[in-house]
Amino acid sequence: MLMMRKTITVRIYACDNFTLGYLKNLLKTDSNIVLVDTPQAADVTVIQENLLSPTEQKILQAITKHGTISKVAATLNYSPSAVKVYLSRIYSKLKVKTAPQAISFAMKYGLIQLEDEPLVQKDEPSDSERKIKTPKAHS
């Protein structure tokens, strides 16, 4: 009786290239594991804990609520270019190309949730007291 050799297809999402490379090299040592690039082809999805930073989560959450970069920027008191930088980082980490894809992925895997609560706290400073936030340099 011949035993069929079972393979498991795995898709990895990591915060940085070092972690991604490490996990890929680790998993490649098992001949039963096949790494794939398409989510639909994966039997298992590995997502690094805290894949998105708190700010990236806040930006993506705001996109789900407000829909446009300009509205998110105004609501969260970020410059539109800062929101674009954060979205670019989010898309890269989630391996997607659009906001709807990012939202779908993040909701499916519990990275964000739909909330009825406002993202801006009521005790925040007035518009004249606010400073525009810019993203930190990412190494």
Secondary structure, 3 states (H helix, E strand, C coil): CCCCCCCEEEEEECCCHHHHHHHHHHHHCCCCEEECCCHHHCCEEEECCCCCCHHHHHHHHHHHHHCCHHHHHHHHCECHHHHHHHHHHHHHHHCCCCHHHHHHHHHHCCCCCCCCCCCCCCCCCCCCCCCCECCCCCC
